[in-house]
Amino acid sequence: MWILFAFGSALFAGLTAILAKIGIHSTDSNLATALRTVVVLAFSWLLVLLQGSWQGLGQISGRTFAFLILSGLATGASWLCYFRALQLGDVNKVTPIDKSSTLLTMFLAFVFFHEPIGPLKAACIVLIGLGTWLMIQKKPGVQARQTGRGWMFYALASAVFASLTSILGKAGMEHIDSNLGTAIRTIVVLCMAWVVVFMTGRQRELRQIGRKSWIFLILSGFATGASWLCYYRALQLGPASVVVPIDKLSILVTILFSRLVFQEHLSRRAGAGLALIVSGTLLLLV
């Protein structure tokens, strides 16, 4: 059953990137992240109330709370970096870097959870790493659409924090309902996002957000909420070193819609890189 949740997470995560890219086109990325988190929070706590899992609040240990808070902080940092990268760069270049968090997650899962890295898994790591490198290379003779390399810094930071999110989230979800844990983490993300907004003075731009941006930010929030709920249920039931790579298959959904919506084309080199990433991910399921 966990594998179905993992693939569901991938589908909704892929849609999140596209919806968010449209929503943040003319909106500050930090403000957009904070607004989206409000939707995710409402979505996650509604499910907790409907399922009655809120009754487990009093049974959560201090250790579990600590890991949930740390996981929430890592998630908040990852989101802020990811949506800033999306605002600055092309979806089909930002997304592969973000998804490379798989590599660090597998290493951390080996260190902290003693999940083995055999020859096959090592080969998968090489395939995913090489594929990511090929996808972010600029096509010879073509001027990059984005200016500077700031998008790459934010994309790399997003990947690092995303891998920490997975490890901390698994540690915090071991003795708690996954939906309740997700809802608690979202409170942390919400607080962090709005602190950043007020520190940068972006709250004054709320009235300037257009109707289209509001619609797509809300939709991306719902997609994120659905992805989270599937993802942490899968983490609770299955091995992190396999759940995380499946979730990263969302890159297929993202690349497809970036072609349809933004007319972002893949070069042959990038296409080969995408094939390597998908192959390495699927081999992890063997």
Backbone torsions as a table, in degrees:
resi	resn	phi	psi	omega
1	MET	NA	-33.8	-177.6
2	TRP	-61.5	-29.5	-177.9
3	ILE	-68.8	-31.6	176.8
4	LEU	-67.9	-41.1	176.8
5	PHE	-63.3	-38.7	-179.5
6	ALA	-64.0	-43.7	178.8
7	PHE	-70.1	-33.7	175.1
8	GLY	-62.6	-40.4	176.7
9	SER	-60.1	-42.5	-179.7
10	ALA	-62.4	-42.8	-179.2
11	LEU	-61.7	-50.6	-177.5
12	PHE	-69.2	-33.9	178.3
13	ALA	-66.1	-37.9	177.9
14	GLY	-63.9	-39.8	177.9
15	LEU	-69.1	-32.8	-179.6
16	THR	-57.3	-46.6	-177.1
17	ALA	-60.1	-41.3	-178.3
18	ILE	-70.3	-48.0	180.0
19	LEU	-61.6	-40.8	-179.8
20	ALA	-67.9	-39.4	179.5
21	LYS	-58.2	-41.7	178.1
22	ILE	-68.0	-42.0	-176.2
23	GLY	-67.5	-31.1	-176.4
24	ILE	-97.4	9.8	-177.2
25	HIS	-54.9	-43.4	-178.8
26	SER	-123.0	24.5	-178.0
27	THR	-127.8	142.4	176.7
28	ASP	-56.2	133.3	-174.3
29	SER	-63.9	-36.7	179.2
30	ASN	-67.3	-41.8	178.0
31	LEU	-65.2	-41.2	178.8
32	ALA	-62.8	-40.5	178.3
33	THR	-62.3	-43.3	179.9
34	ALA	-63.7	-41.7	-179.9
35	LEU	-67.2	-41.4	179.0
36	ARG	-62.0	-37.6	-176.9
37	THR	-65.5	-30.4	175.9
38	VAL	-60.3	-42.6	179.4
39	VAL	-65.9	-44.5	179.3
40	VAL	-61.4	-41.6	-180.0
41	LEU	-61.6	-47.2	179.6
42	ALA	-62.0	-42.1	-179.8
43	PHE	-61.9	-48.0	-175.3
44	SER	-69.5	-40.0	-179.5
45	TRP	-74.8	-28.2	174.3
46	LEU	-62.0	-43.6	179.0
47	LEU	-65.6	-39.3	178.1
48	VAL	-60.9	-43.5	-179.8
49	LEU	-67.5	-40.5	-179.6
50	LEU	-65.5	-36.6	-178.5
51	GLN	-85.3	-13.7	-178.8
52	GLY	75.9	12.2	-177.7
53	SER	-73.7	-8.3	177.1
54	TRP	-62.3	-20.4	-179.7
55	GLN	-66.0	-16.2	179.2
56	GLY	-84.3	1.0	-178.6
57	LEU	-57.8	-42.4	-176.6
58	GLY	-72.0	-10.9	-176.8
59	GLN	-101.0	1.8	-178.5
60	ILE	-78.3	128.4	-179.0
61	SER	-76.9	163.6	178.4
62	GLY	-62.3	-37.7	179.1
63	ARG	-62.6	-44.7	179.9
64	THR	-63.5	-43.2	177.5
65	PHE	-59.3	-41.8	-178.8
66	ALA	-61.8	-44.7	-179.7
67	PHE	-68.9	-34.8	177.5
68	LEU	-65.5	-40.3	178.5
69	ILE	-65.7	-45.7	178.4
70	LEU	-62.2	-40.4	178.3
71	SER	-64.2	-39.4	177.7
72	GLY	-64.1	-40.8	177.7
73	LEU	-64.0	-41.0	178.4
74	ALA	-65.1	-39.8	178.0
75	THR	-63.6	-45.1	179.4
76	GLY	-59.5	-44.4	178.9
77	ALA	-63.8	-40.9	179.8
78	SER	-63.8	-43.9	179.6
79	TRP	-62.6	-48.0	-178.2
80	LEU	-58.9	-41.7	179.2
81	CYS	-70.6	-41.9	-176.0
82	TYR	-64.0	-46.6	-177.0
83	PHE	-74.5	-25.1	171.9
84	ARG	-68.8	-40.7	177.6
85	ALA	-63.6	-41.4	178.5
86	LEU	-62.5	-36.2	-179.4
87	GLN	-69.2	-33.3	-176.1
88	LEU	-89.8	-29.9	-172.2
89	GLY	-125.6	179.0	177.4
90	ASP	-74.2	142.3	179.4
91	VAL	-58.5	-42.7	-174.9
92	ASN	-75.6	0.0	171.5
93	LYS	-109.6	-36.9	179.9
94	VAL	-68.6	-44.9	-175.2
95	THR	-60.3	-44.9	179.2
96	PRO	-59.5	-37.9	179.2
97	ILE	-66.6	-44.1	178.5
98	ASP	-59.9	-40.5	-178.3
99	LYS	-73.0	-14.3	178.1
100	SER	-69.7	-4.4	174.6
101	SER	-58.6	-18.8	175.8
102	THR	-53.1	-42.8	-175.9
103	LEU	-62.7	-48.5	179.9
104	LEU	-67.3	-35.9	179.5
105	THR	-62.8	-43.1	179.6
106	MET	-63.7	-37.9	178.4
107	PHE	-67.1	-45.1	-179.6
108	LEU	-67.2	-34.3	177.1
109	ALA	-65.1	-35.1	176.6
110	PHE	-66.9	-41.9	-177.4
111	VAL	-70.7	-46.4	-171.6
112	PHE	-95.2	-32.6	-177.4
113	PHE	-110.3	1.1	178.8
114	HIS	58.1	32.7	174.3
115	GLU	-77.7	119.4	-171.0
116	PRO	-65.0	149.4	173.1
117	ILE	-117.5	95.5	179.8
118	GLY	-85.6	-176.2	-179.9
119	PRO	-57.3	-40.8	-178.9
120	LEU	-65.5	-45.6	-179.4
121	LYS	-65.9	-36.3	177.6
122	ALA	-63.6	-40.8	177.8
123	ALA	-63.8	-37.5	178.2
124	CYS	-64.0	-39.3	178.4
125	ILE	-61.0	-42.1	179.1
126	VAL	-63.9	-43.6	-179.2
127	LEU	-62.5	-45.6	-178.8
128	ILE	-66.1	-42.2	179.3
129	GLY	-63.7	-45.5	179.2
130	LEU	-65.2	-40.7	179.8
131	GLY	-62.9	-41.0	178.1
132	THR	-62.3	-43.2	180.0
133	TRP	-61.5	-42.2	-179.9
134	LEU	-65.7	-36.9	-175.9
135	MET	-71.2	-28.4	-176.1
136	ILE	-94.1	-1.6	178.4
137	GLN	-74.3	137.0	179.5
138	LYS	-74.6	135.5	179.1
139	LYS	-64.5	128.4	-177.7
140	PRO	-54.6	133.1	176.6
141	GLY	82.6	-0.9	-178.7
142	VAL	-113.4	130.5	179.8
143	GLN	-78.7	129.2	-179.9
144	ALA	-64.0	142.4	-178.7
145	ARG	-70.2	-37.7	-178.6
146	GLN	-82.9	151.8	-179.7
147	THR	-96.3	135.7	178.7
148	GLY	72.4	-173.5	-179.4
149	ARG	-120.9	19.0	180.0
150	GLY	-59.3	-35.5	179.7
151	TRP	-59.3	-35.4	-177.6
152	MET	-68.8	-39.9	177.6
153	PHE	-59.2	-47.4	-179.1
154	TYR	-66.8	-37.0	179.0
155	ALA	-65.7	-42.1	178.2
156	LEU	-65.1	-42.7	178.4
157	ALA	-62.6	-39.3	177.5
158	SER	-59.9	-42.1	-179.5
159	ALA	-64.5	-42.1	179.8
160	VAL	-63.4	-47.9	-179.2
161	PHE	-67.7	-32.6	178.5
162	ALA	-65.3	-38.9	178.9
163	SER	-67.3	-38.9	176.4
164	LEU	-65.1	-36.3	177.8
165	THR	-58.6	-44.7	-177.8
166	SER	-63.5	-45.0	-177.2
167	ILE	-69.6	-47.3	179.1
168	LEU	-65.3	-37.2	178.9
169	GLY	-64.8	-41.0	179.0
170	LYS	-65.0	-40.9	178.6
171	ALA	-64.2	-35.9	-177.9
172	GLY	-82.7	-15.8	-176.2
173	MET	-97.0	0.4	-171.9
174	GLU	-64.7	-33.4	-175.5
175	HIS	-127.4	38.7	-178.0
176	ILE	-151.7	149.5	175.5
177	ASP	-58.8	132.4	-173.7
178	SER	-62.3	-37.6	179.9
179	ASN	-67.7	-39.6	177.9
180	LEU	-65.5	-42.8	178.7
181	GLY	-61.8	-41.0	178.2
182	THR	-63.3	-41.7	-179.9
183	ALA	-63.7	-40.7	179.1
184	ILE	-65.2	-44.2	179.2
185	ARG	-60.7	-36.3	-177.8
186	THR	-64.9	-32.6	176.6
187	ILE	-60.9	-42.3	179.5
188	VAL	-63.6	-44.7	179.7
189	VAL	-61.7	-42.5	-179.5
190	LEU	-60.7	-47.9	179.9
191	CYS	-60.5	-44.5	-178.9
192	MET	-63.1	-44.3	-177.3
193	ALA	-63.6	-43.6	-178.0
194	TRP	-73.9	-29.2	173.8
195	VAL	-61.0	-43.5	178.6
196	VAL	-63.7	-41.3	-179.9
197	VAL	-60.7	-47.8	-178.0
198	PHE	-71.5	-32.2	177.5
199	MET	-65.9	-31.3	-179.4
200	THR	-96.7	-1.9	177.0
201	GLY	73.0	18.3	-176.7
202	ARG	-78.2	-10.3	-179.5
203	GLN	-61.4	-22.2	-179.9
204	ARG	-70.1	-13.4	-177.9
205	GLU	-90.1	0.9	-177.9
206	LEU	-55.3	-43.9	-176.6
207	ARG	-71.5	-12.9	-177.5
208	GLN	-91.9	-5.2	-178.3
209	ILE	-74.0	127.7	-178.6
210	GLY	-77.4	166.5	-178.1
211	ARG	-60.9	-42.4	-179.6
212	LYS	-61.0	-43.6	179.6
213	SER	-62.7	-42.7	178.3
214	TRP	-58.0	-46.6	-177.2
215	ILE	-61.0	-47.7	-176.0
216	PHE	-74.5	-29.7	175.1
217	LEU	-67.1	-40.5	178.4
218	ILE	-65.9	-44.3	178.6
219	LEU	-62.3	-40.3	179.1
220	SER	-67.1	-31.9	176.3
221	GLY	-64.8	-42.7	177.3
222	PHE	-64.2	-41.0	179.0
223	ALA	-63.7	-40.5	178.1
224	THR	-63.8	-44.2	179.5
225	GLY	-59.4	-44.4	179.0
226	ALA	-64.7	-40.7	179.4
227	SER	-63.5	-44.9	179.6
228	TRP	-59.6	-48.6	-176.4
229	LEU	-61.0	-40.8	177.2
230	CYS	-67.8	-42.1	-174.7
231	TYR	-64.3	-48.2	-175.9
232	TYR	-77.0	-22.3	171.2
233	ARG	-69.3	-40.8	177.8
234	ALA	-65.2	-40.8	178.2
235	LEU	-62.7	-36.8	-178.4
236	GLN	-68.4	-33.6	-174.8
237	LEU	-96.3	-26.4	-174.1
238	GLY	-124.1	175.7	179.9
239	PRO	-72.2	134.5	-177.6
240	ALA	-61.1	-34.9	-176.2
241	SER	-69.0	-13.9	177.0
242	VAL	-108.4	-39.3	179.7
243	VAL	-59.9	-45.9	-177.5
244	VAL	-61.5	-47.2	178.1
245	PRO	-60.7	-39.0	178.6
246	ILE	-62.1	-43.3	178.1
247	ASP	-58.1	-34.4	-178.3
248	LYS	-73.0	-8.5	174.4
249	LEU	-67.4	-6.3	174.7
250	SER	-57.2	-18.1	179.0
251	ILE	-59.4	-31.6	178.9
252	LEU	-65.2	-43.7	178.7
253	VAL	-64.4	-43.8	-178.3
254	THR	-64.3	-46.2	-179.1
255	ILE	-63.6	-40.9	179.4
256	LEU	-60.1	-48.6	-177.5
257	PHE	-75.1	-26.6	176.0
258	SER	-66.7	-30.8	176.0
259	ARG	-71.5	-43.1	-176.6
260	LEU	-74.7	-39.3	-173.3
261	VAL	-91.6	-44.9	-174.4
262	PHE	-105.2	-0.5	-177.9
263	GLN	55.2	36.9	176.6
264	GLU	-86.8	119.2	-175.4
265	HIS	-97.7	146.0	175.0
266	LEU	-94.6	133.6	172.9
267	SER	-75.2	171.5	177.5
268	ARG	-61.7	-38.2	179.7
269	ARG	-64.5	-44.3	179.1
270	ALA	-66.2	-37.2	177.7
271	GLY	-62.9	-39.9	177.2
272	ALA	-65.6	-38.6	177.9
273	GLY	-63.8	-42.1	177.8
274	LEU	-61.5	-41.1	178.9
275	ALA	-62.5	-39.3	179.0
276	LEU	-66.8	-41.5	179.4
277	ILE	-62.6	-46.4	-179.5
278	VAL	-65.5	-41.8	179.5
279	SER	-62.0	-46.5	179.1
280	GLY	-62.0	-38.0	179.4
281	THR	-67.1	-45.4	-178.6
282	LEU	-67.1	-34.0	178.9
283	LEU	-64.7	-25.0	178.3
284	LEU	-66.2	-18.7	-178.9
285	LEU	-85.7	-9.1	-178.0
286	VAL	-71.1	NA	NA
